[in-house]
């Protein structure tokens, strides 16, 4: 009975985390109307990192772990927050939110590719290779439908490149965390890396983007507050699930097929200048199909476990 409940709650919480992340694309696009990419990202993740601290409980132990593992925390802050979201926000500033959702939704494919080359026990098989090809085909189809030329087209292609680099760096970050032997709580690592990486983004933004105190509308503060909350909540849920006995990373990542679907649909509904077309819908089906193909084994194992627990 306990196994059955644990499986149900794990699936439910994984879906909640993915739904939270799916809303980020609309909120980021809205906030970028009022603030430059690096400053906006820096504020979001600095506050998100601070919001996670209470989830750990023991403040003294929190800072002790950060101090004892400071070099590793800095590495993850650079890879997982600073570099990833420098690419993410720069890309989001150049392409539509729906397109961003579909490309970022391919993250598990890139993570698997990086792991294949840098992890001895996590090689891609025939199924995952087919999934990766389908995902790349989906990105190509989506971009074929983008009728942009000249400077606008070049900017959009640059944005797509930034978003793909976000996925690649995320894969390297996963490998670094997986290979690490540092004894640090995942909650502490998540919180401290978000806060330090966010602070780094904000500091770098000052010479690159300038800084001025200005009055901003309620819409901006609502976007910032929501993004900070969803990052804190989703990361806390995700790292808690990773610590559950018997829960595999591949199974959790299998739920991320939700991101491109919900993220794109919300963008089409809530953003006035975005709407679906045949290419974007076809590309979305290819991306989602690629994730389902790649994670078919994870879903199959989950259903077997559910059946055996009844």
Buried (B, 14 or more C-beta within 10 A) or exposed (E): EEBBEBBEEBBEBBEBBBBBBBBBBBBBBBBBEBBBBBBBBBBBBBBBBBBBBEBBEEEEEBEEBBEEBEEBBBBBBBBBBBBBBBBBBBBBBBBBBBBBBBBBBBBBBBBBBBBBEBBEEBEBEEEBBBBBBBBBBBBEBBBEBBEEEEEEEEBBBBBBBBBBBBBBBBBBBBBBBEEBEBEBBBBBBBBBBBBBBBBBBBEBBEEEBEEEEEEBEEEBEEBBEBBBBBBBBBBBBBBBBEEEEEBEBBBBBBBBBBBBBBBBBBBBEBBEEBEBEEBBBBBBBBBBBBBBBBBBBBBEBBEEBBEEBE
